[in-house]
Amino acid sequence: MGADIIEIMCEPTNADGLSKNKLEGKLKAIGNSRDGARAAIRMAVDNGILLTVDGPRKSKLHILNPSEQI
């Protein structure tokens, strides 16, 4: 599922980052379970594939670690 996250985050429309809920929704839309999507996001953050940054209105956005971009 890590490859799914990288593929989603490399889409030009997601370059500014995605909230956890939006990323989870995109993972579920391509066939992943809710729990699987949540675990994959957590693992990607823990492994440094995704970085968490401050977004508008105190939100937290996930962005792809620049070293992971293809």
N, CA, C, O and CB atoms as a CASP TS submission, in Angstrom:
PFRMAT TS
TARGET T0000
AUTHOR 0000-0000-0000
METHOD Language model
MODEL 1
PARENT N/A
ATOM      1  N   MET     1       0.823  -1.188   0.000  1.00  0.00           N
ATOM      2  CA  MET     1       0.000   0.000   0.000  1.00  0.00           C
ATOM      3  C   MET     1       0.868   1.253   0.000  1.00  0.00           C
ATOM      4  O   MET     1       0.393   2.334  -0.346  1.00  0.00           O
ATOM      5  CB  MET     1      -0.937  -0.003   1.202  1.00  0.00           C
ATOM      6  N   GLY     2       2.135   1.118   0.384  1.00  0.00           N
ATOM      7  CA  GLY     2       3.043   2.262   0.333  1.00  0.00           C
ATOM      8  C   GLY     2       3.187   2.801  -1.069  1.00  0.00           C
ATOM      9  O   GLY     2       3.298   4.010  -1.272  1.00  0.00           O
ATOM     10  N   ALA     3       3.184   1.887  -2.057  1.00  0.00           N
ATOM     11  CA  ALA     3       3.264   2.326  -3.455  1.00  0.00           C
ATOM     12  C   ALA     3       2.017   3.115  -3.834  1.00  0.00           C
ATOM     13  O   ALA     3       2.105   4.077  -4.598  1.00  0.00           O
ATOM     14  CB  ALA     3       3.437   1.114  -4.401  1.00  0.00           C
ATOM     15  N   ASP     4       0.856   2.721  -3.309  1.00  0.00           N
ATOM     16  CA  ASP     4      -0.379   3.465  -3.566  1.00  0.00           C
ATOM     17  C   ASP     4      -0.273   4.883  -3.028  1.00  0.00           C
ATOM     18  O   ASP     4      -0.696   5.833  -3.687  1.00  0.00           O
ATOM     19  CB  ASP     4      -1.584   2.749  -2.936  1.00  0.00           C
ATOM     20  N   ILE     5       0.286   5.028  -1.845  1.00  0.00           N
ATOM     21  CA  ILE     5       0.428   6.360  -1.239  1.00  0.00           C
ATOM     22  C   ILE     5       1.351   7.219  -2.084  1.00  0.00           C
ATOM     23  O   ILE     5       1.046   8.381  -2.352  1.00  0.00           O
ATOM     24  CB  ILE     5       0.969   6.256   0.206  1.00  0.00           C
ATOM     25  N   ILE     6       2.471   6.662  -2.504  1.00  0.00           N
ATOM     26  CA  ILE     6       3.420   7.429  -3.318  1.00  0.00           C
ATOM     27  C   ILE     6       2.765   7.841  -4.627  1.00  0.00           C
ATOM     28  O   ILE     6       2.914   8.982  -5.065  1.00  0.00           O
ATOM     29  CB  ILE     6       4.704   6.607  -3.593  1.00  0.00           C
ATOM     30  N   GLU     7       2.040   6.919  -5.254  1.00  0.00           N
ATOM     31  CA  GLU     7       1.364   7.229  -6.517  1.00  0.00           C
ATOM     32  C   GLU     7       0.340   8.354  -6.333  1.00  0.00           C
ATOM     33  O   GLU     7       0.277   9.274  -7.148  1.00  0.00           O
ATOM     34  CB  GLU     7       0.671   5.971  -7.075  1.00  0.00           C
ATOM     35  N   ILE     8      -0.446   8.283  -5.280  1.00  0.00           N
ATOM     36  CA  ILE     8      -1.450   9.319  -5.002  1.00  0.00           C
ATOM     37  C   ILE     8      -0.771  10.660  -4.750  1.00  0.00           C
ATOM     38  O   ILE     8      -1.199  11.683  -5.285  1.00  0.00           O
ATOM     39  CB  ILE     8      -2.322   8.924  -3.785  1.00  0.00           C
ATOM     40  N   MET     9       0.271  10.661  -3.949  1.00  0.00           N
ATOM     41  CA  MET     9       0.923  11.909  -3.588  1.00  0.00           C
ATOM     42  C   MET     9       1.704  12.523  -4.747  1.00  0.00           C
ATOM     43  O   MET     9       1.975  13.724  -4.730  1.00  0.00           O
ATOM     44  CB  MET     9       1.842  11.680  -2.422  1.00  0.00           C
ATOM     45  N   CYS    10       2.070  11.732  -5.746  1.00  0.00           N
ATOM     46  CA  CYS    10       2.797  12.253  -6.910  1.00  0.00           C
ATOM     47  C   CYS    10       1.865  12.900  -7.930  1.00  0.00           C
ATOM     48  O   CYS    10       2.334  13.542  -8.870  1.00  0.00           O
ATOM     49  CB  CYS    10       3.585  11.134  -7.578  1.00  0.00           C
ATOM     50  N   GLU    11       0.561  12.743  -7.760  1.00  0.00           N
ATOM     51  CA  GLU    11      -0.372  13.397  -8.676  1.00  0.00           C
ATOM     52  C   GLU    11      -0.234  14.904  -8.508  1.00  0.00           C
ATOM     53  O   GLU    11      -0.184  15.397  -7.381  1.00  0.00           O
ATOM     54  CB  GLU    11      -1.845  12.937  -8.415  1.00  0.00           C
ATOM     55  N   PRO    12      -0.172  15.645  -9.618  1.00  0.00           N
ATOM     56  CA  PRO    12       0.021  17.100  -9.533  1.00  0.00           C
ATOM     57  C   PRO    12      -1.021  17.816  -8.669  1.00  0.00           C
ATOM     58  O   PRO    12      -0.699  18.820  -8.034  1.00  0.00           O
ATOM     59  CB  PRO    12      -0.002  17.688 -10.915  1.00  0.00           C
ATOM     60  N   THR    13      -2.240  17.330  -8.633  1.00  0.00           N
ATOM     61  CA  THR    13      -3.288  17.989  -7.851  1.00  0.00           C
ATOM     62  C   THR    13      -3.077  17.824  -6.353  1.00  0.00           C
ATOM     63  O   THR    13      -3.710  18.524  -5.563  1.00  0.00           O
ATOM     64  CB  THR    13      -4.647  17.442  -8.236  1.00  0.00           C
ATOM     65  N   ASN    14      -2.204  16.916  -5.950  1.00  0.00           N
ATOM     66  CA  ASN    14      -1.963  16.663  -4.528  1.00  0.00           C
ATOM     67  C   ASN    14      -0.625  17.225  -4.052  1.00  0.00           C
ATOM     68  O   ASN    14      -0.186  16.926  -2.941  1.00  0.00           O
ATOM     69  CB  ASN    14      -2.013  15.173  -4.254  1.00  0.00           C
ATOM     70  N   ALA    15       0.020  18.032  -4.881  1.00  0.00           N
ATOM     71  CA  ALA    15       1.358  18.542  -4.570  1.00  0.00           C
ATOM     72  C   ALA    15       1.387  19.398  -3.310  1.00  0.00           C
ATOM     73  O   ALA    15       2.407  19.443  -2.622  1.00  0.00           O
ATOM     74  CB  ALA    15       1.884  19.345  -5.734  1.00  0.00           C
ATOM     75  N   ASP    16       0.292  20.074  -2.999  1.00  0.00           N
ATOM     76  CA  ASP    16       0.254  20.933  -1.815  1.00  0.00           C
ATOM     77  C   ASP    16      -0.059  20.171  -0.543  1.00  0.00           C
ATOM     78  O   ASP    16      -0.070  20.758   0.539  1.00  0.00           O
ATOM     79  CB  ASP    16      -0.761  22.021  -2.004  1.00  0.00           C
ATOM     80  N   GLY    17      -0.315  18.875  -0.651  1.00  0.00           N
ATOM     81  CA  GLY    17      -0.580  18.049   0.515  1.00  0.00           C
ATOM     82  C   GLY    17      -2.039  17.651   0.633  1.00  0.00           C
ATOM     83  O   GLY    17      -2.924  18.266   0.039  1.00  0.00           O
ATOM     84  N   LEU    18      -2.265  16.611   1.412  1.00  0.00           N
ATOM     85  CA  LEU    18      -3.606  16.100   1.665  1.00  0.00           C
ATOM     86  C   LEU    18      -3.795  15.886   3.155  1.00  0.00           C
ATOM     87  O   LEU    18      -2.869  15.496   3.865  1.00  0.00           O
ATOM     88  CB  LEU    18      -3.854  14.789   0.891  1.00  0.00           C
ATOM     89  N   SER    19      -4.997  16.143   3.611  1.00  0.00           N
ATOM     90  CA  SER    19      -5.312  15.816   4.993  1.00  0.00           C
ATOM     91  C   SER    19      -5.355  14.296   5.128  1.00  0.00           C
ATOM     92  O   SER    19      -5.442  13.575   4.134  1.00  0.00           O
ATOM     93  CB  SER    19      -6.667  16.462   5.435  1.00  0.00           C
ATOM     94  N   LYS    20      -5.293  13.829   6.349  1.00  0.00           N
ATOM     95  CA  LYS    20      -5.371  12.383   6.581  1.00  0.00           C
ATOM     96  C   LYS    20      -6.676  11.823   6.031  1.00  0.00           C
ATOM     97  O   LYS    20      -6.689  10.754   5.422  1.00  0.00           O
ATOM     98  CB  LYS    20      -5.249  12.065   8.086  1.00  0.00           C
ATOM     99  N   ASN    21      -7.766  12.540   6.242  1.00  0.00           N
ATOM    100  CA  ASN    21      -9.066  12.060   5.778  1.00  0.00           C
ATOM    101  C   ASN    21      -9.128  11.976   4.249  1.00  0.00           C
ATOM    102  O   ASN    21      -9.667  11.012   3.706  1.00  0.00           O
ATOM    103  CB  ASN    21     -10.176  12.973   6.296  1.00  0.00           C
ATOM    104  N   LYS    22      -8.586  12.966   3.562  1.00  0.00           N
ATOM    105  CA  LYS    22      -8.608  12.938   2.097  1.00  0.00           C
ATOM    106  C   LYS    22      -7.719  11.822   1.565  1.00  0.00           C
ATOM    107  O   LYS    22      -8.093  11.117   0.627  1.00  0.00           O
ATOM    108  CB  LYS    22      -8.157  14.292   1.523  1.00  0.00           C
ATOM    109  N   LEU    23      -6.548  11.663   2.161  1.00  0.00           N
ATOM    110  CA  LEU    23      -5.649  10.593   1.730  1.00  0.00           C
ATOM    111  C   LEU    23      -6.286   9.235   1.991  1.00  0.00           C
ATOM    112  O   LEU    23      -6.220   8.337   1.151  1.00  0.00           O
ATOM    113  CB  LEU    23      -4.290  10.697   2.451  1.00  0.00           C
ATOM    114  N   GLU    24      -6.894   9.091   3.144  1.00  0.00           N
ATOM    115  CA  GLU    24      -7.591   7.842   3.470  1.00  0.00           C
ATOM    116  C   GLU    24      -8.705   7.576   2.445  1.00  0.00           C
ATOM    117  O   GLU    24      -8.868   6.445   1.987  1.00  0.00           O
ATOM    118  CB  GLU    24      -8.183   7.904   4.912  1.00  0.00           C
ATOM    119  N   GLY    25      -9.457   8.601   2.091  1.00  0.00           N
ATOM    120  CA  GLY    25     -10.528   8.459   1.107  1.00  0.00           C
ATOM    121  C   GLY    25     -10.006   8.027  -0.256  1.00  0.00           C
ATOM    122  O   GLY    25     -10.622   7.196  -0.924  1.00  0.00           O
ATOM    123  N   LYS    26      -8.883   8.584  -0.667  1.00  0.00           N
ATOM    124  CA  LYS    26      -8.297   8.204  -1.953  1.00  0.00           C
ATOM    125  C   LYS    26      -7.805   6.755  -1.928  1.00  0.00           C
ATOM    126  O   LYS    26      -7.938   6.032  -2.915  1.00  0.00           O
ATOM    127  CB  LYS    26      -7.140   9.148  -2.311  1.00  0.00           C
ATOM    128  N   LEU    27      -7.243   6.342  -0.807  1.00  0.00           N
ATOM    129  CA  LEU    27      -6.804   4.950  -0.680  1.00  0.00           C
ATOM    130  C   LEU    27      -7.998   4.000  -0.711  1.00  0.00           C
ATOM    131  O   LEU    27      -7.939   2.941  -1.336  1.00  0.00           O
ATOM    132  CB  LEU    27      -6.004   4.754   0.620  1.00  0.00           C
ATOM    133  N   LYS    28      -9.074   4.379  -0.037  1.00  0.00           N
ATOM    134  CA  LYS    28     -10.279   3.544  -0.034  1.00  0.00           C
ATOM    135  C   LYS    28     -10.894   3.492  -1.428  1.00  0.00           C
ATOM    136  O   LYS    28     -11.444   2.461  -1.816  1.00  0.00           O
ATOM    137  CB  LYS    28     -11.308   4.078   0.983  1.00  0.00           C
ATOM    138  N   ALA    29     -10.812   4.583  -2.190  1.00  0.00           N
ATOM    139  CA  ALA    29     -11.396   4.634  -3.535  1.00  0.00           C
ATOM    140  C   ALA    29     -10.711   3.665  -4.501  1.00  0.00           C
ATOM    141  O   ALA    29     -11.303   3.247  -5.496  1.00  0.00           O
ATOM    142  CB  ALA    29     -11.309   6.052  -4.085  1.00  0.00           C
ATOM    143  N   ILE    30      -9.463   3.314  -4.201  1.00  0.00           N
ATOM    144  CA  ILE    30      -8.776   2.365  -5.084  1.00  0.00           C
ATOM    145  C   ILE    30      -8.766   0.951  -4.499  1.00  0.00           C
ATOM    146  O   ILE    30      -7.999   0.090  -4.932  1.00  0.00           O
ATOM    147  CB  ILE    30      -7.340   2.830  -5.342  1.00  0.00           C
ATOM    148  N   GLY    31      -9.639   0.729  -3.500  1.00  0.00           N
ATOM    149  CA  GLY    31      -9.864  -0.630  -3.045  1.00  0.00           C
ATOM    150  C   GLY    31      -9.270  -1.032  -1.718  1.00  0.00           C
ATOM    151  O   GLY    31      -9.340  -2.206  -1.352  1.00  0.00           O
ATOM    152  N   ASN    32      -8.692  -0.111  -0.989  1.00  0.00           N
ATOM    153  CA  ASN    32      -8.124  -0.447   0.316  1.00  0.00           C
ATOM    154  C   ASN    32      -9.175  -0.296   1.408  1.00  0.00           C
ATOM    155  O   ASN    32     -10.075   0.536   1.294  1.00  0.00           O
ATOM    156  CB  ASN    32      -6.905   0.442   0.622  1.00  0.00           C
ATOM    157  N   SER    33      -9.068  -1.085   2.448  1.00  0.00           N
ATOM    158  CA  SER    33     -10.000  -0.977   3.568  1.00  0.00           C
ATOM    159  C   SER    33      -9.669   0.261   4.398  1.00  0.00           C
ATOM    160  O   SER    33      -8.568   0.804   4.304  1.00  0.00           O
ATOM    161  CB  SER    33      -9.953  -2.254   4.450  1.00  0.00           C
ATOM    162  N   ARG    34     -10.618   0.696   5.200  1.00  0.00           N
ATOM    163  CA  ARG    34     -10.400   1.853   6.064  1.00  0.00           C
ATOM    164  C   ARG    34      -9.246   1.601   7.024  1.00  0.00           C
ATOM    165  O   ARG    34      -8.354   2.438   7.160  1.00  0.00           O
ATOM    166  CB  ARG    34     -11.675   2.188   6.846  1.00  0.00           C
ATOM    167  N   ASP    35      -9.261   0.455   7.688  1.00  0.00           N
ATOM    168  CA  ASP    35      -8.205   0.145   8.652  1.00  0.00           C
ATOM    169  C   ASP    35      -6.855  -0.017   7.962  1.00  0.00           C
ATOM    170  O   ASP    35      -5.827   0.407   8.491  1.00  0.00           O
ATOM    171  CB  ASP    35      -8.551  -1.129   9.428  1.00  0.00           C
ATOM    172  N   GLY    36      -6.860  -0.627   6.788  1.00  0.00           N
ATOM    173  CA  GLY    36      -5.619  -0.778   6.025  1.00  0.00           C
ATOM    174  C   GLY    36      -5.055   0.561   5.594  1.00  0.00           C
ATOM    175  O   GLY    36      -3.846   0.785   5.655  1.00  0.00           O
ATOM    176  N   ALA    37      -5.944   1.458   5.155  1.00  0.00           N
ATOM    177  CA  ALA    37      -5.514   2.794   4.736  1.00  0.00           C
ATOM    178  C   ALA    37      -4.929   3.552   5.913  1.00  0.00           C
ATOM    179  O   ALA    37      -3.885   4.191   5.783  1.00  0.00           O
ATOM    180  CB  ALA    37      -6.687   3.582   4.127  1.00  0.00           C
ATOM    181  N   ARG    38      -5.589   3.487   7.058  1.00  0.00           N
ATOM    182  CA  ARG    38      -5.095   4.186   8.248  1.00  0.00           C
ATOM    183  C   ARG    38      -3.738   3.650   8.682  1.00  0.00           C
ATOM    184  O   ARG    38      -2.846   4.419   9.041  1.00  0.00           O
ATOM    185  CB  ARG    38      -6.097   4.055   9.395  1.00  0.00           C
ATOM    186  N   ALA    39      -3.589   2.345   8.649  1.00  0.00           N
ATOM    187  CA  ALA    39      -2.311   1.733   9.032  1.00  0.00           C
ATOM    188  C   ALA    39      -1.206   2.119   8.055  1.00  0.00           C
ATOM    189  O   ALA    39      -0.072   2.370   8.465  1.00  0.00           O
ATOM    190  CB  ALA    39      -2.445   0.203   9.096  1.00  0.00           C
ATOM    191  N   ALA    40      -1.531   2.166   6.771  1.00  0.00           N
ATOM    192  CA  ALA    40      -0.536   2.523   5.764  1.00  0.00           C
ATOM    193  C   ALA    40      -0.091   3.973   5.921  1.00  0.00           C
ATOM    194  O   ALA    40       1.095   4.275   5.788  1.00  0.00           O
ATOM    195  CB  ALA    40      -1.095   2.294   4.358  1.00  0.00           C
ATOM    196  N   ILE    41      -1.027   4.869   6.202  1.00  0.00           N
ATOM    197  CA  ILE    41      -0.677   6.279   6.412  1.00  0.00           C
ATOM    198  C   ILE    41       0.220   6.407   7.636  1.00  0.00           C
ATOM    199  O   ILE    41       1.239   7.095   7.596  1.00  0.00           O
ATOM    200  CB  ILE    41      -1.953   7.151   6.581  1.00  0.00           C
ATOM    201  N   ARG    42      -0.156   5.752   8.710  1.00  0.00           N
ATOM    202  CA  ARG    42       0.636   5.797   9.949  1.00  0.00           C
ATOM    203  C   ARG    42       2.053   5.255   9.690  1.00  0.00           C
ATOM    204  O   ARG    42       3.034   5.841  10.148  1.00  0.00           O
ATOM    205  CB  ARG    42      -0.065   4.974  11.081  1.00  0.00           C
ATOM    206  N   MET    43       2.155   4.149   8.963  1.00  0.00           N
ATOM    207  CA  MET    43       3.450   3.552   8.674  1.00  0.00           C
ATOM    208  C   MET    43       4.283   4.467   7.772  1.00  0.00           C
ATOM    209  O   MET    43       5.493   4.594   7.962  1.00  0.00           O
ATOM    210  CB  MET    43       3.267   2.177   8.018  1.00  0.00           C
ATOM    211  N   ALA    44       3.633   5.105   6.786  1.00  0.00           N
ATOM    212  CA  ALA    44       4.349   6.010   5.889  1.00  0.00           C
ATOM    213  C   ALA    44       4.912   7.215   6.645  1.00  0.00           C
ATOM    214  O   ALA    44       6.018   7.670   6.355  1.00  0.00           O
ATOM    215  CB  ALA    44       3.421   6.483   4.764  1.00  0.00           C
ATOM    216  N   VAL    45       4.161   7.724   7.604  1.00  0.00           N
ATOM    217  CA  VAL    45       4.647   8.833   8.424  1.00  0.00           C
ATOM    218  C   VAL    45       5.796   8.350   9.314  1.00  0.00           C
ATOM    219  O   VAL    45       6.830   9.012   9.408  1.00  0.00           O
ATOM    220  CB  VAL    45       3.496   9.426   9.289  1.00  0.00           C
ATOM    221  N   ASP    46       5.615   7.207   9.960  1.00  0.00           N
ATOM    222  CA  ASP    46       6.653   6.662  10.851  1.00  0.00           C
ATOM    223  C   ASP    46       7.953   6.372  10.100  1.00  0.00           C
ATOM    224  O   ASP    46       9.038   6.527  10.659  1.00  0.00           O
ATOM    225  CB  ASP    46       6.150   5.380  11.524  1.00  0.00           C
ATOM    226  N   ASN    47       7.847   5.951   8.833  1.00  0.00           N
ATOM    227  CA  ASN    47       9.028   5.600   8.039  1.00  0.00           C
ATOM    228  C   ASN    47       9.600   6.784   7.270  1.00  0.00           C
ATOM    229  O   ASN    47      10.591   6.636   6.555  1.00  0.00           O
ATOM    230  CB  ASN    47       8.684   4.496   7.071  1.00  0.00           C
ATOM    231  N   GLY    48       8.987   7.959   7.408  1.00  0.00           N
ATOM    232  CA  GLY    48       9.516   9.153   6.753  1.00  0.00           C
ATOM    233  C   GLY    48       9.140   9.301   5.291  1.00  0.00           C
ATOM    234  O   GLY    48       9.672  10.171   4.602  1.00  0.00           O
ATOM    235  N   ILE    49       8.229   8.464   4.806  1.00  0.00           N
ATOM    236  CA  ILE    49       7.782   8.601   3.419  1.00  0.00           C
ATOM    237  C   ILE    49       6.888   9.831   3.291  1.00  0.00           C
ATOM    238  O   ILE    49       6.965  10.567   2.308  1.00  0.00           O
ATOM    239  CB  ILE    49       7.027   7.323   2.949  1.00  0.00           C
ATOM    240  N   LEU    50       6.043  10.044   4.292  1.00  0.00           N
ATOM    241  CA  LEU    50       5.188  11.218   4.345  1.00  0.00           C
ATOM    242  C   LEU    50       5.659  12.127   5.471  1.00  0.00           C
ATOM    243  O   LEU    50       6.066  11.663   6.536  1.00  0.00           O
ATOM    244  CB  LEU    50       3.704  10.818   4.542  1.00  0.00           C
ATOM    245  N   LEU    51       5.597  13.417   5.217  1.00  0.00           N
ATOM    246  CA  LEU    51       5.874  14.416   6.237  1.00  0.00           C
ATOM    247  C   LEU    51       4.575  15.118   6.572  1.00  0.00           C
ATOM    248  O   LEU    51       3.709  15.261   5.709  1.00  0.00           O
ATOM    249  CB  LEU    51       6.957  15.429   5.765  1.00  0.00           C
ATOM    250  N   THR    52       4.425  15.557   7.805  1.00  0.00           N
ATOM    251  CA  THR    52       3.237  16.286   8.231  1.00  0.00           C
ATOM    252  C   THR    52       3.614  17.751   8.399  1.00  0.00           C
ATOM    253  O   THR    52       4.563  18.089   9.107  1.00  0.00           O
ATOM    254  CB  THR    52       2.649  15.697   9.557  1.00  0.00           C
ATOM    255  N   VAL    53       2.846  18.619   7.729  1.00  0.00           N
ATOM    256  CA  VAL    53       3.102  20.061   7.790  1.00  0.00           C
ATOM    257  C   VAL    53       1.824  20.784   8.185  1.00  0.00           C
ATOM    258  O   VAL    53       0.724  20.247   8.054  1.00  0.00           O
ATOM    259  CB  VAL    53       3.632  20.594   6.429  1.00  0.00           C
ATOM    260  N   ASP    54       1.985  22.009   8.668  1.00  0.00           N
ATOM    261  CA  ASP    54       0.829  22.827   9.016  1.00  0.00           C
ATOM    262  C   ASP    54       0.149  23.320   7.743  1.00  0.00           C
ATOM    263  O   ASP    54       0.803  23.765   6.799  1.00  0.00           O
ATOM    264  CB  ASP    54       1.247  24.020   9.911  1.00  0.00           C
ATOM    265  N   GLY    55      -1.172  23.231   7.741  1.00  0.00           N
ATOM    266  CA  GLY    55      -1.970  23.708   6.626  1.00  0.00           C
ATOM    267  C   GLY    55      -2.826  24.881   7.052  1.00  0.00           C
ATOM    268  O   GLY    55      -2.646  25.422   8.143  1.00  0.00           O
ATOM    269  N   PRO    56      -3.750  25.274   6.206  1.00  0.00           N
ATOM    270  CA  PRO    56      -4.619  26.399   6.547  1.00  0.00           C
ATOM    271  C   PRO    56      -5.550  26.067   7.712  1.00  0.00           C
ATOM    272  O   PRO    56      -5.942  24.915   7.901  1.00  0.00           O
ATOM    273  CB  PRO    56      -5.439  26.813   5.332  1.00  0.00           C
ATOM    274  N   ARG    57      -5.888  27.073   8.470  1.00  0.00           N
ATOM    275  CA  ARG    57      -6.825  26.951   9.595  1.00  0.00           C
ATOM    276  C   ARG    57      -6.444  25.842  10.566  1.00  0.00           C
ATOM    277  O   ARG    57      -7.291  25.052  10.983  1.00  0.00           O
ATOM    278  CB  ARG    57      -8.221  26.702   9.076  1.00  0.00           C
ATOM    279  N   LYS    58      -5.166  25.789  10.921  1.00  0.00           N
ATOM    280  CA  LYS    58      -4.638  24.831  11.906  1.00  0.00           C
ATOM    281  C   LYS    58      -4.769  23.367  11.483  1.00  0.00           C
ATOM    282  O   LYS    58      -4.715  22.466  12.320  1.00  0.00           O
ATOM    283  CB  LYS    58      -5.343  25.025  13.218  1.00  0.00           C
ATOM    284  N   SER    59      -4.940  23.141  10.193  1.00  0.00           N
ATOM    285  CA  SER    59      -5.020  21.756   9.720  1.00  0.00           C
ATOM    286  C   SER    59      -3.615  21.170   9.606  1.00  0.00           C
ATOM    287  O   SER    59      -2.621  21.897   9.611  1.00  0.00           O
ATOM    288  CB  SER    59      -5.755  21.679   8.351  1.00  0.00           C
ATOM    289  N   LYS    60      -3.553  19.870   9.506  1.00  0.00           N
ATOM    290  CA  LYS    60      -2.299  19.155   9.290  1.00  0.00           C
ATOM    291  C   LYS    60      -2.408  18.477   7.928  1.00  0.00           C
ATOM    292  O   LYS    60      -3.386  17.786   7.642  1.00  0.00           O
ATOM    293  CB  LYS    60      -2.009  18.106  10.445  1.00  0.00           C
ATOM    294  N   LEU    61      -1.395  18.683   7.094  1.00  0.00           N
ATOM    295  CA  LEU    61      -1.381  18.086   5.767  1.00  0.00           C
ATOM    296  C   LEU    61      -0.226  17.109   5.657  1.00  0.00           C
ATOM    297  O   LEU    61       0.828  17.297   6.265  1.00  0.00           O
ATOM    298  CB  LEU    61      -1.282  19.168   4.679  1.00  0.00           C
ATOM    299  N   HIS    62      -0.437  16.078   4.881  1.00  0.00           N
ATOM    300  CA  HIS    62       0.619  15.117   4.592  1.00  0.00           C
ATOM    301  C   HIS    62       1.179  15.447   3.214  1.00  0.00           C
ATOM    302  O   HIS    62       0.438  15.631   2.248  1.00  0.00           O
ATOM    303  CB  HIS    62       0.090  13.638   4.656  1.00  0.00           C
ATOM    304  N   ILE    63       2.495  15.515   3.149  1.00  0.00           N
ATOM    305  CA  ILE    63       3.176  15.718   1.876  1.00  0.00           C
ATOM    306  C   ILE    63       4.185  14.599   1.698  1.00  0.00           C
ATOM    307  O   ILE    63       4.650  13.999   2.668  1.00  0.00           O
ATOM    308  CB  ILE    63       3.869  17.115   1.811  1.00  0.00           C
ATOM    309  N   LEU    64       4.510  14.334   0.461  1.00  0.00           N
ATOM    310  CA  LEU    64       5.508  13.314   0.162  1.00  0.00           C
ATOM    311  C   LEU    64       6.886  13.863   0.498  1.00  0.00           C
ATOM    312  O   LEU    64       7.228  14.975   0.097  1.00  0.00           O
ATOM    313  CB  LEU    64       5.434  12.873  -1.326  1.00  0.00           C
ATOM    314  N   ASN    65       7.661  13.104   1.215  1.00  0.00           N
ATOM    315  CA  ASN    65       9.033  13.491   1.525  1.00  0.00           C
ATOM    316  C   ASN    65       9.759  13.706   0.197  1.00  0.00           C
ATOM    317  O   ASN    65       9.731  12.825  -0.662  1.00  0.00           O
ATOM    318  CB  ASN    65       9.758  12.402   2.411  1.00  0.00           C
ATOM    319  N   PRO    66      10.413  14.867   0.009  1.00  0.00           N
ATOM    320  CA  PRO    66      11.083  15.127  -1.277  1.00  0.00           C
ATOM    321  C   PRO    66      12.046  14.038  -1.705  1.00  0.00           C
ATOM    322  O   PRO    66      12.237  13.839  -2.905  1.00  0.00           O
ATOM    323  CB  PRO    66      11.822  16.418  -1.205  1.00  0.00           C
ATOM    324  N   SER    67      12.656  13.333  -0.780  1.00  0.00           N
ATOM    325  CA  SER    67      13.585  12.257  -1.148  1.00  0.00           C
ATOM    326  C   SER    67      12.856  11.030  -1.702  1.00  0.00           C
ATOM    327  O   SER    67      13.502  10.136  -2.250  1.00  0.00           O
ATOM    328  CB  SER    67      14.423  11.854   0.063  1.00  0.00           C
ATOM    329  N   GLU    68      11.528  10.965  -1.572  1.00  0.00           N
ATOM    330  CA  GLU    68      10.741   9.833  -2.069  1.00  0.00           C
ATOM    331  C   GLU    68      10.175  10.087  -3.465  1.00  0.00           C
ATOM    332  O   GLU    68       9.667   9.167  -4.106  1.00  0.00           O
ATOM    333  CB  GLU    68       9.606   9.530  -1.107  1.00  0.00           C
ATOM    334  N   GLN    69      10.261  11.341  -3.940  1.00  0.00           N
ATOM    335  CA  GLN    69       9.668  11.664  -5.235  1.00  0.00           C
ATOM    336  C   GLN    69      10.483  11.039  -6.355  1.00  0.00           C
ATOM    337  O   GLN    69      11.710  10.952  -6.298  1.00  0.00           O
ATOM    338  CB  GLN    69       9.572  13.187  -5.428  1.00  0.00           C
ATOM    339  N   ILE    70       9.763  10.615  -7.358  1.00  0.00           N
ATOM    340  CA  ILE    70      10.392   9.920  -8.495  1.00  0.00           C
ATOM    341  C   ILE    70      10.830  10.930  -9.529  1.00  0.00           C
ATOM    342  O   ILE    70      11.382  10.555 -10.564  1.00  0.00           O
ATOM    343  CB  ILE    70       9.425   8.890  -9.131  1.00  0.00           C
TER
END
